[in-house]
C-alpha cells in the first residue's frame, strides 16, 4: 500500500539545504501522488502545500492557485496600463512637465 509520510523539513536536510526551515509538510512519492492525484489536489487547496518527491531527492510543491498568485504577485498587478495609472499612489499629484528651451552649446569644428 502506498503511504503518505509527514516530516519536518529542516535546512541542511534532504534537498541540499535549499529550503528554509518549515513546519510539518506532507510529502508524497511521485508514484503515490500520481495514483492519488485528486487527494493531493484537494489537500493542496484545503491544507496547504504538498511536497512531491522522486526517489527521495528531486521535489516539487503543489500549491493552490490563490497561493501561487500571492507568491508571484499577480493578484496585486493591474490588468491594464489604464488600471495601473488609476491605482497609482501618485494620482492627483501635479507634475511640472514644462521643459526649458535648449539653446545648444558652442562647438569648435
Backbone as CSV, one residue per row, in Angstrom:
resi,resn,N_x,N_y,N_z,CA_x,CA_y,CA_z,C_x,C_y,C_z
1,UNK,0.838,-1.179,0.000,0.000,0.000,0.000,0.883,1.242,0.000
2,UNK,0.573,2.197,-0.844,1.318,3.454,-0.896,1.021,4.254,0.356
3,UNK,2.029,4.997,0.799,1.773,5.754,2.012,2.234,7.189,1.892
4,UNK,1.632,8.015,2.686,1.945,9.427,2.781,2.765,9.595,4.040
5,UNK,3.911,10.243,3.904,4.712,10.470,5.106,4.647,11.939,5.468
6,UNK,4.752,12.209,6.750,4.824,13.589,7.225,6.198,13.743,7.846
7,UNK,6.887,14.807,7.465,8.196,15.026,8.041,8.472,16.501,8.173
8,UNK,9.389,16.845,9.034,9.769,18.229,9.211,10.926,18.527,8.285
9,UNK,10.793,19.568,7.472,11.852,19.971,6.567,12.759,20.938,7.310
10,UNK,14.044,20.626,7.340,14.999,21.468,8.043,16.124,21.807,7.089
11,UNK,16.578,23.059,7.101,17.697,23.452,6.252,18.870,22.538,6.547
12,UNK,19.527,22.057,5.490,20.634,21.142,5.663,20.183,19.697,5.585
13,UNK,18.881,19.450,5.581,18.352,18.093,5.459,18.285,17.716,3.995
14,UNK,17.337,16.866,3.621,17.206,16.475,2.232,16.860,17.681,1.397
15,UNK,17.312,17.679,0.158,17.048,18.811,-0.728,18.215,19.770,-0.760
16,UNK,19.366,19.394,-0.175,20.559,20.204,-0.273,20.512,21.481,0.532
17,UNK,19.582,21.598,1.479,19.536,22.790,2.313,19.038,24.018,1.581
18,UNK,18.377,23.837,0.471,17.899,24.974,-0.312,16.673,25.617,0.304
19,UNK,15.939,24.889,1.140,14.716,25.411,1.736,14.991,25.912,3.138
20,UNK,14.323,27.002,3.523,14.409,27.417,4.923,13.657,26.413,5.785
21,UNK,13.880,26.435,7.098,13.141,25.510,7.955,11.637,25.672,7.762
22,UNK,10.929,24.575,7.722,9.481,24.591,7.520,8.810,23.830,8.641
23,UNK,7.520,24.042,8.751,6.749,23.243,9.695,6.520,21.882,9.046
24,UNK,5.702,21.070,9.629,5.440,19.742,9.088,4.807,19.879,7.712
25,UNK,5.439,19.231,6.705,4.989,19.320,5.321,4.601,17.928,4.842
26,UNK,3.391,17.751,4.308,3.028,16.448,3.759,3.930,16.135,2.565
27,UNK,4.536,14.962,2.565,5.433,14.560,1.481,4.883,13.316,0.798
28,UNK,4.833,13.367,-0.523,4.297,12.268,-1.320,5.382,11.773,-2.266
29,UNK,5.474,10.471,-2.441,6.315,9.934,-3.505,5.557,10.148,-4.803
30,UNK,6.284,10.389,-5.896,5.633,10.737,-7.156,4.639,9.659,-7.601
31,UNK,4.963,8.388,-7.395,4.045,7.310,-7.797,2.735,7.401,-7.020
32,UNK,2.827,7.680,-5.723,1.646,7.805,-4.882,0.842,9.038,-5.271
33,UNK,1.550,10.143,-5.525,0.865,11.380,-5.915,0.104,11.186,-7.222
34,UNK,0.698,10.442,-8.164,0.011,10.177,-9.433,-1.231,9.336,-9.206
35,UNK,-1.096,8.306,-8.380,-2.222,7.406,-8.127,-3.333,8.085,-7.333
36,UNK,-2.949,9.046,-6.488,-3.943,9.711,-5.617,-3.994,11.211,-5.911
37,UNK,-3.897,11.548,-7.187,-3.821,12.953,-7.600,-4.967,13.792,-7.043
38,UNK,-6.180,13.276,-7.091,-7.334,14.042,-6.599,-7.174,14.396,-5.128
39,UNK,-6.636,13.467,-4.341,-6.439,13.733,-2.918,-5.334,14.769,-2.701
40,UNK,-4.229,14.646,-3.451,-3.138,15.626,-3.344,-3.660,17.010,-3.726
41,UNK,-4.432,17.070,-4.802,-5.032,18.319,-5.277,-5.920,18.931,-4.192
42,UNK,-6.809,18.114,-3.623,-7.723,18.596,-2.589,-6.953,19.107,-1.378
43,UNK,-5.938,18.360,-0.965,-5.157,18.777,0.202,-4.366,20.060,-0.071
44,UNK,-3.875,20.215,-1.282,-3.163,21.452,-1.622,-4.110,22.646,-1.501
45,UNK,-5.368,22.458,-1.868,-6.363,23.533,-1.782,-6.809,23.793,-0.347
46,UNK,-6.927,22.743,0.457,-7.506,22.906,1.795,-6.489,22.948,2.927
47,UNK,-5.371,22.229,2.789,-4.410,22.125,3.887,-3.112,22.884,3.656
48,UNK,-2.825,23.205,2.393,-1.584,23.916,2.111,-0.666,23.125,1.193
49,UNK,0.555,23.602,1.028,1.500,22.997,0.084,1.710,21.499,0.318
50,UNK,1.862,20.774,-0.794,2.107,19.337,-0.769,3.423,19.079,-1.501
51,UNK,4.400,18.494,-0.814,5.712,18.208,-1.376,5.670,16.859,-2.076
52,UNK,6.116,16.816,-3.332,6.129,15.581,-4.111,7.581,15.297,-4.486
53,UNK,8.076,14.106,-4.100,9.474,13.777,-4.348,9.589,12.580,-5.286
54,UNK,10.739,12.521,-5.966,11.057,11.366,-6.803,12.345,10.773,-6.263
55,UNK,12.280,9.548,-5.823,13.406,8.816,-5.250,14.008,9.559,-4.059
56,UNK,13.165,10.299,-3.350,13.587,10.985,-2.135,14.503,12.173,-2.344
57,UNK,14.767,12.554,-3.582,15.716,13.640,-3.841,15.058,14.818,-4.540
58,UNK,14.687,14.635,-5.799,14.070,15.718,-6.547,12.689,15.982,-5.985
59,UNK,12.302,17.240,-5.962,10.975,17.519,-5.432,10.336,18.717,-6.113
60,UNK,9.018,18.729,-6.044,8.204,19.855,-6.481,7.157,20.070,-5.398
61,UNK,6.522,21.231,-5.433,5.486,21.525,-4.450,4.210,21.871,-5.192
62,UNK,3.106,21.223,-4.809,1.805,21.561,-5.366,1.137,22.533,-4.401
63,UNK,0.726,23.685,-4.944,0.052,24.698,-4.139,-1.211,25.154,-4.857
64,UNK,-2.108,25.793,-4.119,-3.343,26.299,-4.721,-3.023,27.478,-5.629
65,UNK,-3.916,27.759,-6.564,-3.694,28.888,-7.463,-3.718,30.215,-6.712
66,UNK,-4.505,30.310,-5.653,-4.531,31.539,-4.858,-3.170,31.789,-4.210
67,UNK,-2.572,30.716,-3.668,-1.255,30.838,-3.043,-0.209,31.210,-4.096
68,UNK,-0.316,30.613,-5.277,0.614,30.927,-6.375,0.512,32.405,-6.755
69,UNK,-0.722,32.887,-6.936,-0.920,34.299,-7.274,-0.340,35.203,-6.195
70,UNK,-0.515,34.807,-4.947,0.026,35.588,-3.836,1.555,35.616,-3.897
71,UNK,2.158,34.486,-4.217,3.617,34.402,-4.262,4.226,35.164,-5.430
72,UNK,3.598,35.112,-6.585,4.168,35.789,-7.751,3.626,37.202,-7.930
73,UNK,2.662,37.585,-7.122,2.174,38.955,-7.148,1.158,39.272,-8.218
74,UNK,0.671,38.286,-8.924,-0.291,38.566,-9.987,-1.588,39.153,-9.465
75,UNK,-1.991,38.750,-8.274,-3.260,39.247,-7.758,-3.166,40.730,-7.408
76,UNK,-1.944,41.266,-7.298,-1.766,42.669,-6.949,-1.427,43.532,-8.162
77,UNK,-1.249,42.913,-9.318,-0.902,43.667,-10.513,-2.162,44.079,-11.254
78,UNK,-2.200,45.333,-11.704,-3.356,45.760,-12.501,-3.403,44.995,-13.822
79,UNK,-4.610,44.831,-14.341,-4.773,44.081,-15.572,-4.397,44.896,-16.810
80,UNK,-4.547,46.209,-16.747,-4.235,47.052,-17.898,-3.384,48.234,-17.449
81,UNK,-2.794,48.914,-18.414,-1.992,50.099,-18.119,-2.870,51.207,-17.536
82,UNK,-4.084,51.308,-18.021,-5.016,52.318,-17.505,-5.294,52.060,-16.028
83,UNK,-5.556,50.795,-15.654,-5.777,50.468,-14.244,-4.533,50.765,-13.411
84,UNK,-3.370,50.500,-13.984,-2.123,50.782,-13.275,-2.056,52.258,-12.887
85,UNK,-2.324,53.138,-13.843,-2.264,54.567,-13.550,-3.385,55.006,-12.609
86,UNK,-4.573,54.422,-12.738,-5.677,54.776,-11.840,-5.406,54.357,-10.400
87,UNK,-4.676,53.238,-10.215,-4.382,52.727,-8.877,-3.083,53.294,-8.303
88,UNK,-2.393,54.101,-9.066,-1.103,54.647,-8.625,-1.268,55.525,-7.390
89,UNK,-0.322,55.437,-6.451,-0.382,56.326,-5.291,-0.092,57.777,-5.663
90,UNK,0.321,58.024,-6.891,0.628,59.387,-7.340,-0.544,60.055,-8.057
91,UNK,-1.708,59.418,-8.040,-2.880,60.013,-8.674,-3.150,61.369,-8.023
92,UNK,-3.319,62.396,-8.846,-3.637,63.722,-8.336,-2.410,64.583,-8.051
93,UNK,-1.223,64.023,-8.135,-0.013,64.806,-7.895,0.254,65.659,-9.131
94,UNK,0.500,66.950,-8.898,0.802,67.851,-10.007,2.263,67.694,-10.403
95,UNK,2.503,67.432,-11.667,3.860,67.295,-12.170,4.188,68.473,-13.076
96,UNK,5.381,68.996,-12.942,5.838,70.072,-13.818,6.491,69.424,-15.031
97,UNK,5.767,69.402,-16.137,6.269,68.757,-17.343,6.818,69.764,-18.353
98,UNK,6.926,71.036,-17.924,7.494,72.054,-18.798,8.992,71.869,-18.887
99,UNK,9.530,72.081,-20.072,10.952,71.928,-20.302,11.537,73.255,-20.726
100,UNK,12.719,73.540,-20.222,13.386,74.758,-20.657,13.896,74.548,-22.070
101,UNK,13.813,75.607,-22.851,14.282,75.500,-24.219,15.797,75.372,-24.226
102,UNK,16.286,74.398,-24.946,17.733,74.154,-25.032,18.311,75.037,-26.121
103,UNK,19.228,75.888,-25.739,19.819,76.795,-26.712,21.057,76.203,-27.353
104,UNK,21.443,75.044,-26.985,22.619,74.414,-27.563,23.893,74.915,-26.919
105,UNK,25.038,74.554,-27.504,26.324,74.991,-26.979,27.282,75.247,-28.124
106,UNK,28.293,75.965,-27.829,29.304,76.271,-28.840,30.207,75.057,-29.030
107,UNK,30.439,74.708,-30.287,31.303,73.564,-30.604,32.341,74.008,-31.620
108,UNK,33.611,73.721,-31.366,34.667,74.031,-32.334,34.769,72.902,-33.334
109,UNK,34.856,73.289,-34.621,34.997,72.285,-35.680,36.352,72.377,-36.325
